[in-house]
Amino acid sequence: MKNLTKLVNIFFPIAAIVIIVSACSLEANKEIRGDGPTHISGTLTMSNLQVWEQNKTAVKLSDAYFPFTNGTEIQVYSLIFLPDSGNYVPQFLDEGKIRNGKLSIAVPELEDPLLMDWDDLNPLCFPEWSVIDPPSIEPSNTKGNMVYFGSPEGMLNREGLVGTPYSIGMESIIFFYVNKDCKITLGSGDGIYDGNQISVYDQQPLYLKEGWNTICKRESFGKSGNSIIAMTIKNPNDFKWVIYKNMPLSP
């Protein structure tokens, strides 16, 4: 279970960005290519998208990333997790490539047995809410899953940094598949999760459509050090693909 927690946390690696202290505009971090969908029906496809690395010596948000320039061709894997005897085990899906620093991969629609019931899906996708208010889904028989991406060079996360004069944080895109239109209700409140104080304010329901949906998780830290979490639906084209070399992945 430790390995799973470590893998899930790649989507929210706040510790890697607290050195970025200047609250600059996010504009310099955007990689926008039009309006882009928040819902994808059919195959989830990424074609020739630039991969980036975090600049751990940056002192402002506009310098937070630099292009990944590995000249060799790198195999990329998509994977999901499935419940097994009280744990979660990885299931590798389709393969893609990073060629000349650019990512291309396609993931088909998910069907049984690659989908999970809500009781198994909820703890994996919304773990912090276990100490606030357990989320619910309507219709209750909705099934789904979320897909991860990685390579022998490292895990991949689609993300962006956000900053204000009072806080700094990270937004990460979760590629979330459901087998029918549904509504996820997430509560608001405070709690202690994994030893840290977390807060959720005015969290709105998530309305998802059958197929792939792009849920954005924002985790911010203010001067108090408390973590503020929010879930919304956002355009993935506003975020960068970032590789984390400390977490290689292969079947």
PyMOL commands that set and color helices and strands:
alter all, ss='L'
color gray80, all
select helices_A, chain A and resi 2-11+14-16+26-29+61-63+118-125+127-131+236-238
alter helices_A, ss='H'
color red, helices_A
select strands_A, chain A and resi 39-40+44-54+65-67+74-84+87-99+102-107+116-117+136-138+143-151+154-163+167-178+182-185+189-193+196-200+206-208+211-222+227-233+240-244
alter strands_A, ss='S'
color yellow, strands_A
deselect
rebuild
show_as cartoon
